[in-house]
């Protein structure tokens, strides 16, 4: 239902509808726009956040442009972004394999299994990798390299490409302690890199392909490779490109995972410093708040530019041929120019990926297949005296087996960190160092009691923060969604565009002025600050989703309410709220998980140990020099259990919300 346009002369009859958007305007203005404008203002000052405030004009930006560490941070962010795009390949492979499963039950089972890693906090996975895989002497990554003999290959490559003695016989690589390996560790962690969001996105796109296309392909005898290159890949290319941009944007905006893996110093030599981490270091270590605000402004401009690119990719199919050729040509020329400068090579590769003619790839793949495989099939049938068609049947069985083995293999790797977490949680340190990956006896269940005592207050804090912020978010967002969807009131378009701008603005870029605002409001070191700021940021996406839901409510229901004389508050209570259960459940679960997993803002705002949320407590426990591995892993598990339980009990509601088309576009 498109909202009816309301002229100024009719506002007097619907003035109360503006009350629905007042809470959003208050939260948005105070905790989103004010920090952003304050950041712009203070970027022109030499400012330490307290007693020094000297106007310096554009000096911060000039100093920023000449700062080699700043440019290296962006170079690293784009490099990590490109590698994160490469990590999308396993997700695409898994999505195609699940889509090719003929059994709907198997498809449903695989989807559920791949969603489980999504609800385990990302910080927990990072800390498990830091503890188990990257440890120099007993880490699983080094054990794998030595056991398989691949370490010898790396030693030869080190000599051949002159890596500077990173891999030397008799020395265990220090992944998090070597300046030359810390970036590699930031790339490698999380293997096999199958993000549930990417898998579900690809699956949704693949399952939208009409069955008639596949049936026609079967009649024509199209092979599995031709199905992928000529049917599936062309139809999901837009999603791939969109995810490419979104992944790079998330890499630029995120400092949490790098902070957990390498610390605020960015690892040895600061080699793992991304722009957001560079900004935090300038603000809270160097006390150069004005310079940090300038970093945030540049980061915002870059991210909003990439968001514009994502909008172009979203509407790619609607463009005419000359527009596509122009954009591809411009991207290719820019990629060549950037490559010639020797900097931002990752950006050049990303632009080349955007400009690559994938239709030619599909044509070439089909030609190669016809050139080689057809003759090979005939030769094999003749050599082994096979009846015609037998090889096709064997190949079909082989592909089916390979498909399920691929899915199960990736699932096993995705569940490995959780398996290690549970196994180690019942060990003492002696058992951990002797047999870290297998169950041992006796089992020390008291580790769980000890972990419970360590993190129970923090678990309670996280529950209070997440539940309170989620309820406030849902209430405020549903009211605003009603305002934007019910009518097109005067100023509603302006306010909607203001919300869309906030969706593009990276929240971490405004973290420095937000910190100062909370200090001025005496909200530092309070749970209230985390609840209000969390609700303020969470409402932006929630409004975007809930507006689509309210617009889809049949117009007849609102007309009947109008005839009965119901005002807008009554229509909200009688019409909207009873129908909004599934979508509120979906948005609520997503918001709760987001609030539960957040740790960058609490790490900066909270100083009192009694008020720490659980994620910050886990980060502090992982940083201790003397570690009790059993209680530490039990603590990780206890921090994950509430999210898993929430998702198990709300899975039907969550699935129903998605199935009803709650999240569109």
N, C-alpha and C positions, 0 to 999 in steps of 0.2 A: 504494500500500500504506500504510494507516494503521498507525502503530507500535503494537504491543501494549503495553498499560499494565502496568508492572512494579511490584508492591508492594515496600515496604521489606524484607519478609522474603526477597525474591529477589535483593536487591542483592548479597549475598555471592557469588552465582554469576555476576554480570555486572559486578563492580566495575571490571574493567579498561576498560570502555567509557567511564568517566569520564576516563580518560587522554586520550581523543580530543579532549576539549573544553578541556583544561588550557592549551594554547598560546593559544587564543582568549580564555580568561578572563584570562590574563596580559596580552596585548596590549590587550584591551578595558579592563581595569581601570587599567592604567598610562597609556595614551596616549589614552583616551577619557573614562572616568569621573573619573579623578583631575583632569585639567584642568577638567572641567565643575564638579566640586565645589569645586576651588580658585577658579574664577571666581566661584561663588556666595559663597564665604567672603570673598574679597578685594574683592567689590563693596561690602562694608560698611566698607572701610578707605580712608583717604587713603594711597595706596601708589604709590611710584615704581618699584617692581620691585627695589630694592636696599636703601638705608639708611633710607628713610622708610616707616613702617608705623604709622599712627595710626587707631584705631577711631573711626568717625564715624557709625555706625548707618545710618539711612536717608538721610543727607544727600546721598550720590551720586545716589540715585534722585530725591530732591526737586529737586536741581539739574538733573538730566536732564529732568524733566518741564517745567521752566521754561526749558529751552534751546531757543531758536527754531531754531538750526541743526540740532538733532536732529530736530525735527518736520519741517523742510523736507527733511531727508534721507529720511525715510519717505514724505513726500508725493511726492518725486521717484521713489523706488523703486516706489511704486504706479503713478505715471504711466507710467514706463517699462514696468512690467508690463502695463498696459492696452494700450499701444502694441505691446508684444510679442505680445499676444493678437490685435491687429489684423493683425499680421504673419503670423498663422496662416492668414489668408484665402487668400493665394496658394498656400500648401501644400495647403489643402483643394481649391482649384480644380485644381491639378496632379494631386492624387490622384484626383479624379473623372475627369479627362481620361484618365489612365493606365488607370483601371478600365474606362472605356468603350471602350478599344481592343479590337477583336475578335481581333487576333492575339496569341497568348500569347508569341510571340517578341518582339514589339514591347514588350509589357508587361515582360518580363524585361530587355530592353535598357534601357528607360527607368529601371527600378528600379536597375540597376547604375550608370547614369550619375548618378542623383541621390544614390547612396551615396558616390561619389568625393569630392564637396565635404565630406562628413562626416569623412573621414579626414585631410583637410588641417587642420593645427592651427589652431584658432580664433584664436590670437594672431597667426598669420601673416596671416590675412584682415584683422584689425583694423589691423595695422601697414601693410598695403598700402593700405587705405582712408585711413589717416592720412597716408601719403606721397603718394598719387596723387590721391585724390578731394577731400580737404579742404584741400589746399594753396591759399593765397589767390590767387596770381598765375597759376599755370599748372595748377591743379587741374582734373580732368575735370568735377567738379560745376559749377564756375563756368563752364567752357567750354560745358557743355551749356546752362546757363541763358542765357548770352549768345547762343549760336548759334540756339537755338529761339525767342528773343524772350520766353521766360517770365520773364526778369528784369524786363522792363518791367511785367509783370503784378504781380510781387512788389512793385515800387516803388509802384504804385497802391494795392495792398492795405496797404502800410506807412502810406501817408498816410490811407487810409480808416479803418483800425483803430488808428492812432496807436501803431505799434510802436516809435517812438522813433528813427527813422532807421537801422534795421538794413539796409534796402536803399535805396541812394541812387545815382542815376545818376553814373557816372564812378568809383565805388568798388567794388572787389572784396570781397565778403563774406569776412570772416575767420572761418571756421566754428569753428576751435578756439581763436581768440584773442579772440572777442567774447563777453562774459558773457551776452548775449541769444541767442546762436546755439549755444553749447556743448551745451545740452540737446537742441536740434534735431539736432545732429550725432550725439549719442548715440542718437537715435531712428532717424535715416536710415541709418546705416552698415549694410552687409550687404545692401542691396537686391539682388535682389527678395525677400529674407527667406524663402527656401524652405529650412527646416531639414529635413535628411534624416530625423531622428527623427519629426517630425510627419507627413511624407509617408508614411513606412513604417507609422506607427500608423494613419493614415486608411485606407491601402490594405488593411491587415490586417482592419480592421473592415468595409470595403466588400466585400472578397472573401469574407467570411463570410455575406453575404446569399445565400440559396438562389436558384438559377437559376429555380426554378419561379415565384418572384415576378415576375421579369423577363419570363418567357414569358407569364404571365397578363396582365401590363401590355401586352405587345405585341399580344396578342389583342384587348384592349380599346381599342387605338389610343392609348395614353397617350403624351403628348409627352415630350421630353427634360426640360423644366422640371418637369412633373408627376412624372416619375421621381425627380428630385432632391428635390422638396419633400415628396412623399408616401411615398417608399420609402427613399431614401438618408439624407436629413437627419434624419428621426425616429430612424433606427437608429444614427446616429453622434453624436447630440446628447450622449449621456452621455460619449463620448470627447472631444468638443469641450469640454464643461464640465470634465472631468478635466484635460485639457491646459491649460485656462485657469488652473486653480489651480496646477498644476505649474509653468507658465511664470512666474506671479507669485512663487511660492516661490523658483524659481531666480534671479529678478531680485533678490529680497531677500538671498539667500545669496551672490550673486556680487559680488565687487569687482574681479575680474581684468580684465574687458574695459574697465570704466570707468577703472581704473588705467592700462591701456595706452593708452587714448585721451586721457585728460585729466590723468594724473599723480596723485600722492597728494594734491595740493592740490585736486583736483576741478575743474581748469580755472580760468579767470579768475573771481575773486570766489568761488571754491568752489561755483559754481552746479551743478556736476555731482557733488555729493557724495551717495552712497547710504549707508545705515546702516553697512555693513561698512567702507566707506572712512572714514567719520566715526570709527569705532572705532579703526582703524589709526592715523589721524592723532593722536587723543587719546593713544594709547599710545606711539607711537614718535617723535612730534614734540613734543607737550606733556609727555610723560613722566608722564601721569596715568593710571597703570595701573588703579587702583581704579575710576575713573570709566569707563574703557574696558571693564572687566569688567561693570559695570552695563549698559552698552550691549549687550554680548553676551548678558546674561540676558534683557533685553527683546526682543532680536532672536530668541532661542530661543523665547520664549513666543509671539511673533507667528507664527513659522514653524510651530510645533507646532499652533497653532490653525488655520492654513491647511491643514496636513496632515489635521487632523480633518475639515475641510470636504471635502477630496478623498476621504476615506473615505465620507462621506455621498453624494457624487456617484457613487462606485463602486457603491454599493448602491441607487442611485436606483430602478432598475427593480424592486427587490424591495419597495419601499414601497407602502403602500396609498394610495388617493386622498386621504384626509384628511391624511395625513402630508405628502404633496407640497404640498397647498394651504397647510398651515400653514407649511412652510419657505419656500415662495414668498412668502406674505404677509409673513412676518417679514423676509425679505430685502428686499422692496419697501419696507416701512415703515422699515427701517434705512437703505436707500439715500436715501429722502426726507429722513430726519433728518440724515444726513451732508451731503447736498446743501445743506440750509438753513444749516448751520454755516459754509459757505464754504471748508472745509478737506477734504482727502482726496477731492476730486471724483472722482479715478480709482477709489477704492474704491466710491463710490456708483455709478459706471458699471458696475463689475464685478458688483456685487450686482444691479443692474437687468438685466444680461445674464443672470444666473442665474435671475431671476424671470420673465423674458419668456415669454409663452405662445407657443411656436413652432408649436403645432398651429394656432392662429389665423392665423399667417403663411402656413402652407401652404394653408389654406383660402382666404385672401384672394388668394394668388398664383394659385390655380386659377381663381378667379372673374374676376380681371383678364384672365387668358389667354383664357378663354371669351368675355369681353365684347369684346375687341379683336382678337385674333389670328385667330379663326375667320372673322370677316367679311373681314378683310384678305386671307386666303388665297383666299377665294372671289372677291373683287374682282380680285385679281391674275390669277387664272386666266381670268376673263371678259375683262379688259382686253387680255391678250396672246393670247387665243384658245387657251389651253392646254387639253389634255385633262385630265379630272379625275385627280388624283393626281400629275401631273407636278410641281406645286409642292412636294409632299411629298418627291419624289425629289431635286429641286434643293436643298431645305432640308437633307435628309440629307447630301448631298455637301458642302454649305457647312458644316454642323456638324462633319463629319469633318475637313475642311480646317482649320477654326478650332481644333479640338481639337489637332491635331498642331502647328499654328503656335504655339499657346499653350505647349505643352510645350517645343518647340524654342526659343522666345523666352526662356522662363524659364531653360532650360538654358544658353543663350548668356550671359545676365547672370550666372548662377551661376559659369560658368567664366571670365568676364572677368578677375577678379583673378589667377587662375592664368596666364592668357595674358599679362597685363601683366608678371607676375613673370618668366616665361621670356624674353619679348622684351627687357626692360630688362636682364636679366642678362648680355647680350652687347653692351652699349653702354658708351661712355664718357660722361662728364657732358655734353659738347658735343652728342653725338647724342641724349641723353635730353631736353635742353631744346629741341632743334630738332624732333625727331620722336619723341615719347615712346611712341607706340602702334603704330609700324610697324617692321618689320625694316630695318636699315640696314647698309651695308657701309663699311668692313670690320667683321667681328664680333670682339669682343675676348673670346676664350675664356679668356684668362689671368685674367679676372675670377673664374672658377670656381676656378682654382688659388689665387688670393689669398684667396678666401672659405674654401676648404678649409683653408688654413693658419690662418686666424683662428678657425675654429670646430671644428676636428678634436678638440682636447682636450675641448671642451664636448659634442660628439657622443658621445665615448667615455664621458663622465660620465653622460649621459642614458641611454645603452645599459646601463651597469652598474646605474644606479638602477632603470630600468624593468624589466629582465630579472630582477634580484634580487627586487624587490618583487613582481613577478607570480608568480614561483615560490613565494615564501613564502606569498603570498595563496592560491594554489591548494592548496598542501599543507595549510595550517591550515584553510581553509574546507571542503575535502572531508572532513577528519577530523571537524570540527564538524557538518557536514551528516549524516554517518553517525550521529553521536551523537543528533541530534534526530529523525532519520527512522526509525532502526532500532527503538527502543523508546521508550515514554513513561516515562522513568525519573523517580524522585523528584527534584524541583528543576528538571527540564528545562523545565517550563512557565515557571517564574520566569526562568530564564536566557534562554529564547526571547523573552519579553517585554522583557527588558533589551536584547536585540539590536534588537528592533523600535523601541524608544525611540531608539536610536542612529541608526536610519534616518531618523527625523524630526528629529534634532538637527542644526542647521547646523554643520559642522566649523569654519567660519571664526569662529563666535561664541566658540569656545574657543581661538582662536589665541594670545591674550595669555598665559594661564596655561600653554599648551603650550610657548611660547617660554621661559618661566621654568623649566619642568621640564627642557627640553633643556639649558638653561644649568646647572642644578644637577647634571645627569648628565654634564656635560662633553661634550655631544654637539653643541654649536653649532659651525657651520663644518665639519661632517663629512658625508660622503656617507652614512654609517651612519644618521644621523638621518633623512634623507629616505627611505631604504629601509624602516626600521622603522615610521615614521609612515605611509608610503604603504601598507605591508602591513596595518597596523592599521586604517586607514580603508577599504581596498579589500575586506577580508574580509567586511564587513557585508553588502554587496549580494551578494557571491559565495555566502555561506552561504544567503541567502534563495533564490537560484536553484538551487544544488546540492541543497538539501534536497528540493525538488520532484522533481529527477531521481532521487535515491535512493529516494524514496517510490514512484516509478513502476516500479522494478525488480521483476520478478515475485517474489512471496513464495516460490514453489517453489524458487528458486535458493538462498535463505537456508536453507530447511528442509533441502535436500540437504546444504548445508555443515554444518549443525548435526548431521545424522545421521553425517557423516564425522568428527565431532569437531573441526571447525575452530573456533578461537577467533575473537574479533572482529578481531584483527590479520590473521589469515589470510583471513577473509571479506572484509576490505577489499582485500587484495592479489589474491585469486582472483576475487571476484565483482564488486566495485564498480569498481576501477581499470580492468580491461579494457573495461568498457562505457562508461566515462566520457570516452573520447577526444573525441567531438564537442562535448560540453557543456563540457569543460575548455578546448577550443580556443576556443569562443565566449566564455566568461568571461575566458579569458586574453587574447584580442585586445582585448576591451573594457577590461580593466584596464591592459594595456600602453599603449593609447592615452591613457587617463586619466592614467597616471603620466608619460608623455612630454609631455603638454600642460600639466601643472601648473607654475606659475611663481610663485604668490603665496607659498607656504611657502618655496621656495628663495630667493626674493628677500629674505626676512626672515632666514632661518637662515644662509645662506652669505655669507661676506665674502671669502674667498680666491678670486681670479680663476681659479686653476687647478682649483677644484672646482665651478665654476658649471655647471649644466645648460644645454643649448643654448637653451631658451626665454628664460632670463634674459639670456644673452649677446645674443640677437637684440634684446631690449628695450633693452639698453644701447647696442648699435650704432645702433638707430633714434633714440636720444636724442642722438647726437653732433651738434654744430653744423655741422661740415664733413662732408658725406656723399659717398661715392663710390657712386653709385646702382647701377652694375653689380655690384660685389662684394656690396653689401647685398642685392640681389635674388637673387643666386646663393646667398648664405647662407640666405635664406628657403627657396629651393628645396631646398638640401641638408638643411635641417631637416625638410622635408616628405617627402623621398624615402624614408627608412626606414619611415615609417608607410604610405605607399602600397605599397611592396614587401611589407611584412608582410601588408597586407590582400589584395593580389593572390594571394599564395601560400597564404593561409589562407581564401580566399573560399569554397571548397567546404566546408571544415570548418565555417566560420562559418554558412553557409546550412543545412548539415545539422543543426547544433545547434539552430537556430531551427525548422527544419521538424519536428524530433522533439518539439517542444513543450517545449523546455527552459525557455523564459521564459514563464511563465503569469501571468495575473492582472494 
